[in-house]
Amino acid sequence: MEIAFDLPHPAREDIELSQVLFALSDPGRLAIARELAAGPAEAASCVPWAPDMPKATKSHMMKVLREAGVIRNEPKGRGRLLSLRRADLEARFPGLLDAILNAGGSPPGG
């Protein structure tokens, strides 16, 4: 039986601009953030534009986003629910998230 556990997330006041910018500098991670801007998603169904992506790659992308404070990754039943930390990012860096998410460019596969 698989038991979901809480993963560490930085507190709002500990979110650093350089880490957020680094996390969102990768096109794949940016696409995940754009996907989550529409609302929370099950981790298993996230990244639909890359169905053949190795699980380890996907997990690493989620880890970078979580450790930077961009997303929250919480247990939900036997799976995990991903959500964008919009309120925390807006409080720390007003307007930054929308500016990045709405910048030009298409997500991979789009």
Long-range contacts (C-beta under 8 A, 24 or more apart in sequence): 2-78, 4-75, 4-76, 4-77, 4-78, 4-79, 4-80, 5-75, 6-74, 6-75, 7-66, 7-73, 7-74, 8-67, 9-66, 9-69, 9-72, 9-73, 9-85, 10-67, 10-68, 10-69, 12-69, 12-88, 12-91, 12-92, 13-92, 14-69, 15-68, 15-69, 15-85, 15-88, 15-89, 15-92, 16-68, 16-69, 17-92, 17-93, 17-96, 19-67, 19-68, 19-69, 20-68, 20-69, 20-70, 20-89, 20-93, 20-96, 22-64, 22-68, 23-64, 23-65, 23-67, 23-68, 23-70, 24-68, 24-70, 24-100, 26-61, 26-64, 27-105, 27-107, 27-108, 28-61, 28-108, 29-61, 29-64, 29-65, 29-70, 30-100, 30-101, 30-105, 30-107, 31-107, 31-108, 31-110, 32-61, 32-62, 32-65, 32-71, 32-82, 33-65, 33-70, 33-71, 33-84, 33-97, 33-100, 33-101, 34-101, 34-107, 35-107, 36-71, 36-82, 36-83, 36-84, 37-84, 37-86, 37-101, 39-83, 40-81, 40-82, 40-83, 41-81, 41-82, 41-83, 42-76, 42-79, 42-80, 42-81, 42-82, 43-73, 43-79, 43-80, 43-81, 43-82, 44-79, 44-80, 46-82, 49-107, 49-108, 49-109, 49-110, 50-108, 50-109
